[in-house]
Amino acid sequence: MSQIELKQNLKLSQQLIMTPRLQLAIKMLAMNNIELSELINQQIVENPIIDVDVVMNGDEKNYNEGTDSANSDVNTADYKKEFINDSDADTSDFTNRDSEGIPENIQNLNDKDDMHAINDYIVNYDEQLYDLSINTNTDWKQDKNYIIENTVAGTETLYEFVMKQVRTGDFNNDEVKLAEYIAGNLDSDGFLRVSSDELEKYAGNLAYLLDNVLFKIRKLEPVGIATYDPLSCLLFQADYFFPEDDLLKNIIKNYIKDIANGNYSKIVKETGNILENVIKSVNRLKSLAPKPAINFDNQNNNYIIPDLYVEKINGKYTVFMEDNYLPPIRINSYYKKILNGELISNAVTKDYVEEKLKSAVWLIKSIKNRKETILKIAQLIIDKQHDFFEKGTGYLKPIILKTIADELNLHESTVSRATSNKYISSHLGVFELKSFFSNFSFGEISPDNIMSKIKLIIENEKNYGKIYSDNDIVNLLKIENIAIARRTIAKYREILNIPSSAKRKKK
């Protein structure tokens, strides 16, 4: 019988230990610039070593002249040329790379014996400003952000919009009270989300006014507001805008599905109207809104702020980081004096300051590594999509994460994080960085290009004098040496919201 016993064994193995600082560096890579700015502000609050200095436009030049900048060796105007020529920079290792402006002898901050090097670094630092956006073109920054058009005005809610019309309209005090309750129970589509019984219960002895108040509100802008569903909304709008068109009301009540399928012949047969009248009523129906508030913008304006921008310089598209949102930071002079020995402090205080300094230097290093990695990846993507930026939509080449990762000697997860939630601004518009990737392709053509070709073929059907079926489109693409299945054509057509050839013929 075997016995269970305890033994001590030695085993040698390799493990990757994710320290909190390394985890933070990885998370920073996946952040966009706005999120990174929030993280830096959080670190400023938590770490007393770090000070933020807000430099206004007019004082920035004078301030920099009076300080020994950590980036004095980097000329802002020459940065773009410097980046173009620095094609051999090694960005393959995200966590083991010398950081510009930080001496090599303090890169390894795990050993307390290196604190003498840190003290020397602080002495030389001497209250200098470390501007995280120092490499940004100042003129471009002013053009993009310091204009009145970029300010966002407060938005008016649907409730406020309706009540403004009520208070200036033909409503007495009791009707205004009921209108406030009704307007307060409208959903984002403009439908009333309380039942008639609930309305009557709230109204109490004013219930006799409800029908009149509802009718008045429904005639306000947008017409049909405070109805209960799309059908009642369409009927009210039809009666309001086209009171004489009984055929239109009949179509709304009984033939909506036939209209969607283009089955006009059924309507002609069952209503006894000629096709011309049916088409006229259908066109009127198309001018109505099944959801009364569908065109009312009661949401806050959410703008995409690009993290990168691309410019054409000497025939080459070059990527730059838009990082002027990052606050400029520097070392607090009081704690610098503690490390220098100018101020007397106990060992506990000095150890605390040393640890916070390590965190501050690590933060700066991680931010610079993040910038270098993102720029390197984005530049390679733009280089591979040169035809897209030269010729526009339809020339996007299929590339995958692995292609970029292999060429830069990075892991795919690093490329994924660096391109996640990042946007790039160009002369063609603003694009998500991940939109330049595709998981599959048809030779040298991406799915987006295929959809563009399908859309172009269908848009030109009138010129060809023929409605093309999915099989016809397959054959047309074969002429261009594009082999694609019919079901794929159907799938892309549905994505483009293009009806089938049968429905297009009826129209």
C-alpha positions in Angstrom: 0.0 0.0 0.0 1.5 3.3 -1.0 2.0 5.9 1.6 1.4 9.7 1.3 4.4 11.7 2.4 5.7 15.3 2.2 8.8 16.0 0.3 10.8 19.1 -0.5 11.9 19.5 -4.1 13.8 22.2 -6.0 12.4 23.2 -9.4 13.8 25.7 -11.9 11.3 27.4 -14.1 10.7 30.7 -16.0 7.7 32.8 -15.3 6.5 36.2 -16.5 5.6 38.3 -13.4 3.2 41.1 -14.3 4.2 43.8 -11.8 1.6 46.6 -11.2 3.8 49.0 -13.2 4.0 46.6 -16.1 0.3 46.1 -16.0 -0.2 49.9 -16.0 2.1 50.2 -19.1 0.1 47.6 -21.0 -3.2 49.3 -20.1 -1.8 52.7 -21.2 -1.1 51.2 -24.6 -4.8 50.4 -25.1 -5.9 53.9 -24.0 -6.7 56.8 -26.3 -5.3 60.2 -25.6 -8.3 61.4 -23.6 -8.2 58.3 -21.4 -4.4 58.7 -21.0 -4.9 62.4 -20.0 -7.4 61.3 -17.3 -4.8 58.7 -16.0 -2.1 61.3 -15.8 -4.4 63.7 -13.9 -5.1 60.8 -11.5 -1.4 60.2 -11.0 -0.9 63.9 -10.4 -3.4 63.7 -7.6 -2.0 60.5 -6.1 1.8 61.3 -6.5 2.9 64.5 -4.8 6.2 64.3 -6.6 4.5 65.2 -9.9 3.3 68.8 -10.5 1.2 69.9 -13.4 2.0 73.3 -15.0 -0.6 74.9 -17.3 1.3 77.0 -19.9 -0.8 79.5 -21.9 -0.1 80.2 -25.5 1.4 83.6 -25.0 3.7 82.5 -22.1 4.9 79.2 -23.5 7.8 80.6 -25.4 9.0 82.8 -22.5 8.6 79.9 -20.0 10.6 77.5 -22.1 13.4 80.1 -22.5 13.7 80.4 -18.7 14.0 76.6 -18.0 16.3 73.9 -19.0 13.8 71.6 -20.8 14.1 67.9 -20.7 13.4 67.9 -24.4 15.7 70.7 -25.3 17.4 68.5 -27.8 14.2 68.0 -29.7 13.3 70.9 -31.9 9.5 71.1 -32.4 9.7 72.4 -35.9 12.2 69.7 -36.9 10.4 66.8 -35.2 8.5 65.6 -38.3 11.7 65.4 -40.3 13.4 63.6 -37.4 10.7 61.0 -37.2 10.8 60.4 -41.0 14.5 59.7 -40.9 14.4 57.6 -37.7 13.2 54.5 -39.5 15.7 52.2 -37.8 14.5 53.0 -34.2 13.9 49.8 -32.3 10.4 49.6 -30.9 10.1 45.9 -30.7 10.5 45.7 -27.0 7.8 47.7 -25.2 9.2 47.5 -21.7 13.0 47.4 -22.3 13.8 50.6 -24.2 15.8 53.6 -23.2 13.5 56.6 -22.7 14.4 59.9 -24.3 15.3 62.5 -21.7 15.8 59.9 -18.9 19.5 58.9 -18.3 20.3 55.2 -18.8 21.7 54.9 -15.3 18.3 55.3 -13.7 16.3 53.1 -16.1 16.5 50.2 -13.7 14.8 51.6 -10.6 14.5 48.4 -8.6 17.8 48.7 -6.8 18.1 51.2 -4.1 21.8 51.6 -4.8 20.9 53.6 -7.8 19.3 56.4 -5.7 22.6 58.4 -6.1 22.0 58.5 -9.8 18.4 59.6 -9.2 19.6 62.4 -6.9 21.9 63.6 -9.7 19.1 63.5 -12.1 16.9 65.6 -9.9 19.6 68.2 -9.3 20.0 68.6 -13.1 16.2 68.6 -13.6 15.9 71.8 -11.6 12.2 72.5 -11.9 12.2 72.0 -15.6 8.9 71.4 -17.4 8.3 68.0 -19.0 5.7 68.8 -21.6 4.2 65.5 -22.8 3.0 67.2 -26.0 6.3 69.0 -26.7 6.6 67.3 -30.1 3.2 68.5 -31.3 3.2 71.2 -34.1 2.0 74.3 -32.2 0.4 76.0 -35.2 -1.5 72.9 -36.1 -2.6 72.6 -32.4 -4.0 76.1 -32.4 -5.8 75.7 -35.7 -7.5 72.5 -34.3 -8.5 73.5 -30.8 -8.6 77.3 -30.3 -11.6 78.2 -32.4 -15.0 79.1 -31.3 -16.7 76.5 -33.6 -15.2 73.7 -31.4 -17.2 74.8 -28.4 -20.4 72.8 -27.7 -23.6 74.5 -26.9 -26.1 73.1 -24.4 -28.7 70.9 -26.1 -32.5 71.2 -25.7 -34.4 68.1 -24.5 -37.6 66.9 -26.2 -39.5 67.8 -23.0 -38.1 71.4 -23.1 -38.9 71.7 -26.8 -42.5 70.6 -26.4 -43.2 72.7 -23.3 -41.7 75.8 -24.9 -44.4 75.4 -27.6 -47.1 74.7 -25.0 -46.4 77.8 -22.9 -46.4 80.0 -26.0 -49.5 78.3 -27.5 -53.2 78.2 -26.9 -53.1 76.3 -23.5 -54.8 77.5 -20.3 -53.3 76.8 -16.9 -55.0 73.5 -16.4 -54.1 72.3 -19.8 -50.4 73.3 -19.2 -50.4 71.2 -16.1 -51.6 68.2 -18.0 -49.2 68.9 -20.9 -46.3 68.9 -18.5 -47.2 65.4 -17.3 -47.7 64.2 -20.9 -44.4 65.7 -22.1 -42.6 64.2 -19.2 -43.7 60.7 -20.2 -42.5 60.8 -23.8 -39.8 58.4 -24.8 -36.9 59.3 -27.1 -39.0 58.4 -30.2 -41.8 60.8 -29.1 -44.3 58.2 -28.1 -46.4 58.5 -25.0 -45.4 55.8 -22.5 -48.4 55.9 -20.1 -51.8 54.4 -20.7 -55.0 56.3 -21.0 -56.1 54.9 -17.6 -52.9 56.3 -16.0 -53.5 59.7 -17.7 -57.1 59.8 -16.3 -55.9 58.8 -12.8 -53.4 61.7 -12.9 -55.8 64.2 -14.4 -58.5 63.5 -11.7 -61.2 66.1 -12.1 -59.4 67.5 -15.2 -59.9 64.2 -17.1 -62.4 65.9 -19.4 -59.6 68.1 -20.8 -57.3 65.1 -21.8 -58.6 64.5 -25.3 -58.3 68.2 -26.2 -54.8 68.5 -24.7 -53.6 65.4 -26.5 -55.0 66.7 -29.8 -53.3 70.1 -29.3 -49.9 68.5 -28.4 -50.0 66.2 -31.4 -50.3 69.2 -33.7 -47.1 70.7 -32.2 -43.7 70.1 -33.7 -42.9 67.4 -34.4 -46.4 66.5 -35.6 -47.7 63.3 -34.2 -45.9 63.5 -30.9 -47.6 61.9 -27.9 -49.2 59.1 -30.0 -48.9 55.6 -28.8 -47.3 53.7 -31.7 -46.1 54.1 -35.3 -49.5 53.3 -36.8 -51.4 55.9 -34.8 -48.6 58.4 -35.5 -48.8 57.8 -39.3 -52.6 58.1 -39.3 -52.5 61.4 -37.4 -49.8 62.8 -39.7 -51.8 61.7 -42.8 -54.9 63.4 -41.5 -52.9 66.5 -40.6 -50.9 67.0 -43.8 -53.2 65.2 -46.4 -56.8 65.3 -44.9 -58.4 64.7 -48.3 -56.3 61.6 -49.1 -58.5 58.7 -47.9 -56.5 56.2 -50.0 -53.4 57.1 -48.0 -55.2 56.3 -44.7 -56.4 53.0 -46.1 -52.9 52.1 -47.2 -51.6 52.9 -43.7 -54.2 50.7 -42.0 -54.2 47.7 -44.4 -51.3 47.7 -46.9 -48.1 48.6 -45.1 -46.5 45.2 -45.7 -47.5 45.3 -49.4 -45.9 48.7 -49.7 -42.7 47.3 -48.2 -42.7 44.4 -50.7 -43.6 46.7 -53.6 -46.8 44.9 -54.2 -48.7 47.8 -55.7 -50.8 45.6 -58.0 -52.6 44.1 -55.0 -53.6 47.6 -53.7 -54.8 48.6 -57.2 -56.9 45.5 -57.4 -58.5 45.6 -53.9 -59.0 49.4 -53.6 -60.2 50.0 -57.2 -57.8 52.9 -57.6 -55.5 53.4 -60.6 -51.8 52.8 -60.2 -51.0 56.5 -60.6 -53.1 57.3 -57.5 -51.6 54.5 -55.5 -48.0 55.7 -56.3 -49.0 59.3 -55.4 -50.3 58.2 -52.0 -47.3 56.0 -51.4 -45.0 58.9 -52.1 -46.9 60.9 -49.5 -46.5 58.0 -47.1 -42.8 58.2 -47.5 -42.7 61.8 -46.4 -44.3 60.9 -43.0 -42.3 59.8 -40.0 -43.4 56.6 -38.2 -41.5 57.8 -35.1 -42.4 61.5 -34.6 -39.2 62.5 -32.8 -36.9 60.5 -35.0 -35.3 63.6 -36.5 -35.1 65.4 -33.1 -31.6 65.5 -31.8 -31.9 65.6 -28.0 -28.6 63.9 -27.4 -25.4 65.6 -26.4 -22.9 66.2 -29.2 -20.2 63.5 -28.9 -17.2 64.3 -31.0 -14.4 61.9 -32.0 -11.1 63.4 -31.0 -8.4 61.9 -33.2 -5.3 60.5 -31.5 -3.2 60.6 -34.7 -3.1 62.7 -37.8 -1.5 62.0 -41.2 0.1 64.5 -43.5 1.8 64.2 -46.9 5.4 65.4 -46.7 7.7 65.1 -49.7 5.4 62.6 -51.3 5.2 60.4 -48.2 2.2 60.1 -45.8 3.6 60.5 -42.3 1.8 59.9 -39.0 2.0 62.3 -36.0 0.4 62.0 -32.6 -2.1 64.6 -31.5 -1.1 64.7 -27.8 -1.7 68.3 -26.9 -4.4 67.1 -24.5 -1.7 65.6 -22.2 -0.9 67.9 -19.3 2.7 69.1 -19.0 4.3 67.7 -15.8 7.4 68.4 -13.7 9.0 67.4 -10.4 7.9 69.2 -7.4 10.8 71.4 -6.1 10.0 70.8 -2.5 10.5 67.0 -2.8 13.5 67.6 -5.0 15.2 69.5 -2.1 14.5 66.5 0.3 16.3 64.2 -2.1 19.2 66.7 -2.5 19.6 66.9 1.3 18.7 70.6 1.3 15.8 69.9 3.6 16.3 67.7 6.7 13.9 64.7 6.7 13.8 61.3 8.4 14.4 58.0 6.7 10.7 57.1 6.3 10.0 60.4 4.5 13.0 60.0 2.2 12.0 56.4 1.4 8.5 57.6 0.6 9.9 60.3 -1.7 12.2 57.9 -3.5 9.4 55.4 -4.2 7.2 58.2 -5.5 10.0 59.4 -7.7 10.3 55.9 -9.2 6.6 55.9 -10.0 7.0 59.4 -11.7 9.9 58.3 -13.8 8.2 55.1 -14.8 5.1 57.1 -15.8 7.1 59.3 -18.1 9.0 56.4 -19.6 5.8 54.4 -20.2 4.1 57.4 -21.9 7.0 57.8 -24.2 7.2 54.1 -25.0 3.5 54.1 -25.7 3.9 57.0 -28.1 6.7 55.4 -30.0 4.9 52.1 -30.3 1.7 53.6 -31.6 3.5 55.8 -34.1 5.5 52.9 -35.4 2.5 50.7 -35.9 0.4 53.5 -37.4 3.1 54.5 -39.8 3.4 51.0 -41.1 -0.4 50.7 -41.6 -0.4 54.0 -43.5 2.5 52.9 -45.7 0.6 49.7 -46.6 -2.6 51.7 -47.3 -0.9 54.3 -49.5 -3.2 53.7 -52.4 -6.2 54.3 -50.2 -5.0 57.7 -49.2 -4.0 58.5 -52.8 -7.0 57.2 -54.6 -9.7 57.0 -52.0 -12.4 54.4 -51.1 -12.2 51.2 -53.2 -8.4 50.9 -52.9 -8.2 49.6 -49.3 -5.8 46.6 -49.2 -6.5 43.6 -46.9 -4.1 43.4 -44.0 -4.2 41.6 -40.7 -2.7 42.1 -37.3 -0.2 39.4 -37.8 1.3 41.1 -40.8 2.0 44.3 -38.8 3.2 42.3 -35.8 5.7 40.2 -37.8 7.2 43.1 -39.6 7.7 45.1 -36.4 8.7 42.1 -34.3 5.8 42.6 -31.9 3.2 40.4 -30.5 -0.3 40.5 -32.1 -1.8 41.6 -28.8 0.5 44.6 -28.7 -0.7 45.7 -32.2 -4.3 45.1 -31.1 -3.9 47.2 -28.0 -2.1 50.0 -29.9 -4.8 50.2 -32.5 -7.8 49.7 -30.2 -10.0 52.8 -29.7 -7.6 55.0 -31.7 -8.7 57.4 -34.5 -6.6 59.0 -37.2 -7.4 62.2 -39.0 -6.6 62.6 -42.7 -7.6 64.6 -45.8 -10.2 61.9 -46.4 -11.8 62.2 -43.0 -11.4 60.5 -39.6 -11.0 56.7 -39.5 -10.7 54.2 -36.7 -7.2 52.7 -36.9 -8.6 49.2 -36.7 -10.8 49.9 -39.8 -7.7 49.4 -41.9 -7.6 45.7 -41.0 -9.8 42.9 -42.4 -9.9 39.3 -41.3 -10.4 37.9 -44.9 -10.0 39.1 -48.4 -10.6 38.2 -52.1 -7.0 38.1 -53.3 -5.8 41.7 -53.2 -9.3 43.1 -52.7 -10.9 43.7 -49.3 -14.6 43.1 -48.4 -15.1 46.9 -48.3 -13.9 47.2 -51.9 -16.3 44.4 -52.9 -19.2 46.2 -51.3 -18.2 49.4 -53.1 -18.3 47.6 -56.4 -21.7 46.0 -55.7 -23.1 49.3 -54.8 -21.7 50.9 -57.9 -23.2 48.2 -60.2 -26.6 48.6 -58.6 -26.6 52.4 -58.7 -25.9 52.3 -62.4 -28.7 49.8 -63.3 -30.7 52.6 -64.9 -27.9 53.4 -67.2 -27.5 49.8 -68.2 -31.3 49.4 -68.6 -31.2 46.2 -66.6 -31.8 45.0 -63.0 -29.0 42.7 -62.0 -29.6 39.6 -59.9 -27.0 38.3 -57.4 -25.9 35.8 -60.0 -25.4 38.6 -62.6 -23.3 40.5 -60.2 -21.2 37.3 -59.6 -20.6 37.1 -63.3 -19.7 40.8 -63.6 -17.1 40.5 -60.8 -15.6 37.4 -62.5 -14.8 39.6 -65.5 -12.6 41.5 -63.0 -11.0 38.3 -61.8 -12.9 38.4 -58.5 -14.2 35.0 -57.5 -17.1 35.3 -55.0 -20.1 33.2 -54.1 -23.7 34.3 -54.7 -24.6 34.1 -51.0 -21.7 36.4 -50.2 -23.2 39.0 -52.7 -26.6 38.6 -51.0 -24.9 39.1 -47.5 -23.1 42.3 -48.6 -26.3 43.6 -50.3 -28.1 43.2 -47.0 -25.4 45.0 -45.2 -25.7 47.9 -47.7 -29.5 47.9 -47.2 -30.1 47.2 -50.9 -33.3 45.2 -51.7 -33.3 42.1 -53.9 -33.5 42.3 -57.6 -37.2 41.3 -57.5 -38.1 44.1 -55.2 -36.0 46.6 -57.2 -37.9 45.6 -60.4 -41.3 46.4 -58.7 -40.1 49.8 -57.8 
